[in-house]
Amino acid sequence: MIGFYNYTVILTYMSLISAILGMTFATNGHFKLAIFCLALSGFFDMFDGKVARRKKDRTDNEKLFGIQLDSLCDVVAFGAFPSLLCYCMGVKGSLGMLAIGFYCICGVIRLAYFNVVETNNFFSEEEHEKVYHGLPITSIAVILPVLYLLHFVLPYTFPVLLMVMLFAVGTLFIADFKMKKPSNKVLALIVAVVAIAIIITFVYSRYRLMHGLVL
């Protein structure tokens, strides 16, 4: 069989599977479960690189395979999935489609650029800064679950907020700025914030959003 099969890619595949499940929930109006799946995909992605680096005997091809695999799964989990979720939650019409298309294009550009940078770093012996260039695409797994809480207080304008978010986050994906990679403490804080948002969503949110706004 082609490909590489070891424990270093398990979390990446789990992130992809969680996203696929989330897409099925979204299309059936089960938005709480979809939001949970998005957050879970982000959680798996947060640690897949750390797990991979623990295996010291990876070949160069295994490392390059991991770089490509991670980005391909991210296209689905943090590109297509959030876009579909936003569409199902009311981001529709010509302006809504523009926002979704813009977000997806920016996400693909970011991941393609990431692959170029990571591949160049792989073949370079120089020490590189531990920074992101632009906002990581996985940040949507934090932004959207937290933003979802606003549907409690702004139910009828919530699709507009989602549309604005798509434009804003997409722009930040390709913006040329440096962002320091978070420490383990910051990652723990992020996980806690998202977990609280998910708990609040499951406790207080209705099962479905029964409204949408065509723009």
KEKE-3310 file (N, C-alpha, C; in steps of 0.2 Angstrom, whole numbers, plus 5000, padded with zeros to 4 digits):
npx = (5004:5002:5009:5011:5011:5009:5009:5010:5002:4989:4981:4979:4971:4960:4956:4951:4941:4932:4928:4921:4911:4905:4901:4890:4881:4879:4872:4860:4855:4859:4867:4874:4880:4888:4896:4903:4910:4919:4927:4933:4940:4949:4956:4962:4971:4979:4988:4994:5006:5015:5014:5019:5032:5038:5042:5057:5064:5059:5058:5064:5055:5043:5042:5039:5028:5019:5018:5011:5000:4994:4990:4981:4971:4967:4961:4949:4944:4945:4942:4932:4923:4919:4914:4903:4895:4893:4885:4874:4869:4864:4871:4868:4863:4869:4879:4882:4887:4898:4906:4908:4915:4926:4932:4936:4945:4955:4959:4964:4975:4983:4986:4993:5004:5009:5014:5024:5033:5036:5041:5053:5059:5062:5072:5082:5096:5096:5091:5075:5062:5050:5036:5020:5015:5003:4986:4983:4975:4968:4963:4950:4943:4942:4937:4924:4916:4916:4910:4898:4891:4885:4873:4863:4859:4858:4849:4843:4851:4862:4867:4872:4883:4891:4894:4902:4912:4918:4923:4932:4941:4946:4953:4963:4970:4978:4985:5000:5008:5017:5015:5017:5020:5009:5013:5013:5005:4997:4990:4983:4975:4967:4961:4953:4944:4937:4931:4923:4914:4908:4902:4892:4885:4879:4872:4863:4859:4846:4841:4841:4845:4832:4831:4836:4845:4844:4855)
npy = (4994:5011:5026:5031:5022:5024:5028:5042:5049:5047:5056:5066:5060:5057:5070:5073:5064:5068:5080:5077:5070:5080:5088:5081:5082:5095:5097:5092:5100:5099:5108:5110:5098:5098:5110:5105:5095:5102:5109:5098:5093:5103:5101:5089:5092:5101:5094:5085:5087:5088:5075:5068:5073:5067:5054:5049:5042:5045:5044:5055:5055:5051:5062:5073:5068:5069:5083:5086:5079:5084:5097:5094:5088:5098:5107:5101:5100:5113:5122:5118:5112:5122:5132:5126:5124:5137:5141:5132:5138:5149:5158:5164:5168:5180:5189:5181:5169:5175:5178:5165:5159:5168:5165:5152:5152:5160:5152:5140:5146:5150:5138:5132:5141:5138:5125:5127:5135:5126:5115:5121:5125:5112:5107:5116:5120:5130:5139:5142:5155:5153:5156:5160:5165:5176:5172:5156:5143:5134:5141:5144:5134:5138:5151:5150:5141:5149:5161:5156:5157:5169:5168:5166:5179:5187:5181:5183:5191:5184:5176:5187:5191:5179:5180:5192:5187:5177:5185:5193:5183:5176:5186:5188:5176:5177:5188:5198:5196:5193:5180:5174:5157:5148:5145:5130:5133:5143:5136:5127:5136:5140:5128:5127:5138:5135:5123:5127:5136:5126:5118:5127:5129:5117:5115:5126:5130:5129:5114:5116:5129:5138:5147:5158:5170:5177:5185)
npz = (5000:4996:5005:5022:5037:5053:5071:5071:5063:5067:5075:5066:5056:5065:5067:5054:5053:5063:5058:5046:5052:5058:5048:5043:5053:5053:5041:5044:5053:5066:5075:5087:5090:5078:5080:5092:5086:5077:5086:5092:5082:5081:5093:5091:5081:5087:5094:5086:5079:5089:5094:5083:5082:5093:5089:5085:5075:5062:5044:5031:5021:5028:5036:5027:5021:5032:5033:5021:5023:5034:5030:5020:5027:5035:5026:5024:5037:5043:5033:5022:5031:5042:5033:5027:5038:5042:5031:5033:5045:5041:5033:5018:5001:4989:4994:5005:4999:4993:5005:5010:4999:4998:5011:5010:4999:5004:5015:5008:5001:5012:5017:5007:5006:5019:5017:5008:5015:5026:5020:5014:5026:5031:5023:5025:5035:5044:5060:5064:5067:5079:5075:5068:5052:5048:5053:5060:5051:5059:5069:5068:5074:5087:5087:5080:5089:5101:5096:5092:5104:5104:5098:5107:5112:5100:5090:5077:5070:5069:5058:5050:5058:5057:5043:5043:5051:5043:5032:5039:5046:5036:5029:5039:5038:5027:5029:5031:5044:5060:5071:5087:5091:5102:5119:5130:5141:5136:5126:5134:5141:5130:5126:5138:5137:5125:5129:5139:5132:5124:5134:5139:5127:5125:5137:5137:5124:5111:5102:5088:5077:5071:5061:5048:5038:5023:5012)
capx = (5000:5006:5008:5015:5006:5012:5005:5011:4997:4983:4977:4977:4965:4954:4953:4947:4934:4928:4926:4916:4905:4902:4897:4884:4877:4877:4867:4854:4853:4862:4872:4878:4885:4893:4901:4907:4915:4924:4931:4936:4945:4955:4959:4966:4976:4983:4993:4996:5013:5018:5015:5024:5039:5041:5045:5064:5067:5055:5062:5063:5048:5038:5041:5036:5021:5015:5017:5006:4994:4991:4987:4975:4965:4965:4957:4942:4942:4945:4941:4926:4918:4916:4910:4896:4892:4890:4879:4868:4867:4860:4875:4866:4862:4875:4884:4884:4891:4905:4910:4911:4920:4932:4935:4939:4951:4961:4961:4968:4981:4987:4989:4998:5010:5012:5017:5030:5038:5038:5046:5059:5062:5064:5078:5087:5099:5096:5086:5069:5058:5044:5031:5016:5014:4996:4982:4983:4968:4965:4960:4942:4940:4942:4933:4917:4913:4915:4905:4891:4887:4881:4866:4858:4857:4857:4847:4841:4857:4868:4870:4876:4889:4895:4897:4907:4918:4921:4927:4938:4946:4949:4958:4969:4973:4983:4988:5007:5010:5020:5011:5021:5017:5008:5016:5009:5001:4992:4986:4979:4970:4963:4957:4948:4939:4933:4927:4918:4909:4904:4897:4887:4881:4875:4867:4858:4856:4841:4844:4842:4843:4826:4830:4841:4844:4846:4858)
capy = (5000:5018:5030:5029:5020:5024:5032:5049:5052:5045:5062:5070:5056:5058:5077:5073:5060:5072:5085:5073:5069:5087:5090:5077:5085:5102:5097:5089:5105:5097:5113:5109:5093:5101:5114:5101:5091:5107:5110:5092:5093:5108:5098:5084:5095:5105:5089:5080:5089:5086:5067:5066:5075:5062:5049:5052:5039:5045:5045:5061:5055:5051:5069:5077:5065:5072:5090:5087:5076:5089:5102:5091:5087:5105:5110:5099:5101:5120:5126:5116:5111:5128:5135:5122:5125:5144:5141:5129:5142:5155:5163:5163:5174:5182:5191:5175:5165:5178:5177:5158:5158:5171:5162:5145:5153:5162:5146:5136:5150:5150:5131:5131:5144:5134:5119:5129:5137:5120:5111:5124:5124:5105:5106:5121:5119:5136:5139:5147:5158:5149:5161:5160:5171:5176:5168:5149:5141:5130:5146:5144:5129:5142:5157:5149:5139:5155:5166:5153:5159:5175:5167:5167:5186:5190:5176:5185:5194:5179:5175:5192:5190:5174:5182:5196:5183:5174:5190:5195:5178:5175:5191:5187:5170:5179:5195:5197:5198:5187:5178:5169:5151:5148:5140:5125:5136:5146:5131:5124:5141:5140:5122:5128:5143:5132:5118:5131:5138:5120:5116:5132:5128:5111:5116:5132:5131:5125:5109:5118:5136:5138:5154:5160:5176:5177:5192)
capz = (5000:4997:5011:5028:5042:5060:5076:5071:5059:5070:5077:5060:5054:5069:5066:5048:5054:5067:5053:5042:5056:5060:5042:5042:5059:5051:5036:5047:5058:5073:5076:5094:5088:5073:5084:5096:5081:5075:5092:5093:5076:5083:5098:5088:5077:5091:5097:5081:5078:5095:5094:5077:5084:5098:5085:5082:5069:5056:5038:5028:5017:5033:5038:5022:5020:5037:5031:5016:5025:5039:5026:5016:5031:5037:5021:5025:5044:5045:5027:5020:5036:5044:5027:5026:5045:5042:5026:5036:5050:5038:5028:5011:4997:4985:4999:5010:4995:4992:5011:5010:4994:5001:5017:5007:4995:5009:5018:5004:5000:5018:5018:5002:5008:5024:5014:5005:5020:5030:5015:5014:5032:5031:5019:5028:5042:5049:5065:5062:5072:5081:5074:5062:5047:5048:5058:5058:5049:5064:5074:5067:5079:5093:5085:5079:5095:5105:5092:5092:5110:5103:5095:5112:5112:5094:5086:5071:5066:5070:5051:5048:5062:5054:5037:5045:5053:5037:5029:5044:5048:5029:5028:5043:5036:5022:5031:5032:5051:5063:5077:5091:5093:5109:5124:5132:5145:5132:5123:5140:5142:5124:5127:5143:5135:5121:5133:5143:5127:5122:5139:5139:5121:5126:5142:5136:5117:5108:5098:5082:5075:5067:5057:5043:5035:5016:5011)
cpx = (5004:5004:5012:5010:5010:5008:5005:5006:4990:4978:4975:4971:4959:4951:4949:4941:4930:4924:4920:4910:4901:4898:4890:4879:4875:4872:4860:4852:4855:4868:4877:4883:4890:4898:4906:4913:4921:4929:4936:4942:4951:4959:4964:4972:4981:4989:4996:5004:5017:5019:5020:5031:5042:5044:5052:5066:5063:5060:5060:5056:5042:5036:5037:5029:5017:5014:5011:4999:4990:4987:4981:4969:4963:4960:4950:4940:4941:4943:4933:4921:4915:4912:4903:4892:4889:4884:4873:4865:4864:4864:4873:4865:4869:4881:4887:4889:4898:4909:4913:4916:4927:4936:4939:4945:4957:4963:4966:4975:4986:4990:4994:5005:5013:5016:5024:5035:5040:5043:5053:5063:5065:5071:5084:5089:5099:5090:5081:5065:5052:5038:5026:5016:5007:4993:4982:4976:4964:4961:4952:4939:4940:4936:4926:4913:4911:4910:4898:4887:4883:4874:4861:4855:4856:4855:4846:4846:4863:4871:4874:4883:4894:4898:4903:4914:4922:4926:4934:4943:4949:4955:4964:4973:4979:4987:4996:5009:5013:5016:5015:5017:5016:5011:5011:5003:4995:4987:4981:4973:4965:4958:4951:4943:4935:4928:4922:4912:4905:4900:4891:4882:4876:4870:4861:4855:4851:4845:4845:4842:4838:4826:4836:4840:4848:4849:4859)
cpy = (5006:5021:5028:5028:5019:5028:5040:5053:5051:5051:5066:5066:5057:5065:5077:5070:5064:5078:5083:5072:5075:5090:5087:5080:5092:5102:5095:5094:5104:5102:5112:5104:5095:5105:5110:5097:5096:5108:5104:5091:5097:5105:5093:5087:5099:5100:5085:5081:5087:5078:5065:5067:5070:5056:5051:5048:5039:5047:5052:5061:5054:5058:5073:5074:5068:5079:5090:5084:5081:5094:5100:5090:5093:5108:5108:5101:5109:5125:5124:5115:5117:5132:5132:5124:5132:5144:5138:5133:5149:5160:5161:5169:5175:5184:5185:5171:5168:5177:5170:5157:5161:5168:5155:5147:5156:5156:5141:5140:5150:5143:5129:5134:5141:5129:5121:5131:5131:5116:5114:5124:5117:5104:5111:5119:5125:5135:5144:5149:5154:5154:5158:5166:5171:5172:5161:5147:5137:5135:5146:5139:5132:5148:5155:5146:5145:5160:5163:5155:5165:5174:5167:5174:5189:5185:5177:5188:5190:5177:5180:5192:5185:5176:5187:5192:5180:5179:5191:5189:5176:5180:5190:5181:5172:5185:5193:5200:5192:5186:5173:5163:5150:5143:5135:5127:5139:5141:5128:5129:5141:5134:5123:5133:5139:5127:5122:5133:5132:5118:5121:5131:5122:5111:5121:5132:5126:5120:5111:5126:5136:5144:5154:5167:5176:5185:5193)
cpz = (5000:5003:5016:5034:5049:5065:5075:5067:5062:5072:5071:5057:5058:5068:5059:5049:5058:5063:5049:5046:5057:5054:5041:5048:5056:5046:5038:5053:5065:5075:5082:5093:5083:5076:5088:5091:5079:5080:5093:5088:5078:5088:5096:5085:5081:5094:5092:5079:5083:5096:5089:5079:5089:5095:5082:5076:5063:5050:5035:5024:5022:5035:5033:5020:5026:5036:5027:5019:5030:5035:5023:5021:5034:5032:5022:5032:5046:5039:5025:5025:5039:5039:5027:5033:5045:5037:5030:5042:5047:5034:5021:5007:4993:4989:5003:5006:4994:4999:5011:5005:4996:5006:5014:5003:4999:5013:5014:5002:5006:5019:5013:5004:5014:5022:5011:5010:5024:5026:5015:5020:5033:5028:5021:5034:5047:5054:5063:5068:5073:5081:5068:5058:5046:5053:5055:5056:5055:5070:5074:5072:5086:5092:5084:5085:5100:5102:5093:5099:5109:5100:5101:5113:5106:5089:5079:5066:5066:5063:5049:5052:5059:5047:5038:5047:5048:5033:5033:5045:5041:5028:5033:5041:5031:5023:5033:5039:5055:5070:5081:5092:5100:5113:5126:5137:5142:5129:5128:5141:5136:5124:5132:5141:5130:5124:5136:5138:5125:5127:5139:5133:5123:5132:5141:5129:5116:5104:5091:5081:5070:5062:5053:5040:5028:5014:5004)
residu = (MET:ILE:GLY:PHE:TYR:ASN:TYR:THR:VAL:ILE:LEU:THR:TYR:MET:SER:LEU:ILE:SER:ALA:ILE:LEU:GLY:MET:THR:PHE:ALA:THR:ASN:GLY:HIS:PHE:LYS:LEU:ALA:ILE:PHE:CYS:LEU:ALA:LEU:SER:GLY:PHE:PHE:ASP:MET:PHE:ASP:GLY:LYS:VAL:ALA:ARG:ARG:LYS:LYS:ASP:ARG:THR:ASP:ASN:GLU:LYS:LEU:PHE:GLY:ILE:GLN:LEU:ASP:SER:LEU:CYS:ASP:VAL:VAL:ALA:PHE:GLY:ALA:PHE:PRO:SER:LEU:LEU:CYS:TYR:CYS:MET:GLY:VAL:LYS:GLY:SER:LEU:GLY:MET:LEU:ALA:ILE:GLY:PHE:TYR:CYS:ILE:CYS:GLY:VAL:ILE:ARG:LEU:ALA:TYR:PHE:ASN:VAL:VAL:GLU:THR:ASN:ASN:PHE:PHE:SER:GLU:GLU:GLU:HIS:GLU:LYS:VAL:TYR:HIS:GLY:LEU:PRO:ILE:THR:SER:ILE:ALA:VAL:ILE:LEU:PRO:VAL:LEU:TYR:LEU:LEU:HIS:PHE:VAL:LEU:PRO:TYR:THR:PHE:PRO:VAL:LEU:LEU:MET:VAL:MET:LEU:PHE:ALA:VAL:GLY:THR:LEU:PHE:ILE:ALA:ASP:PHE:LYS:MET:LYS:LYS:PRO:SER:ASN:LYS:VAL:LEU:ALA:LEU:ILE:VAL:ALA:VAL:VAL:ALA:ILE:ALA:ILE:ILE:ILE:THR:PHE:VAL:TYR:SER:ARG:TYR:ARG:LEU:MET:HIS:GLY:LEU:VAL:LEU)
# end
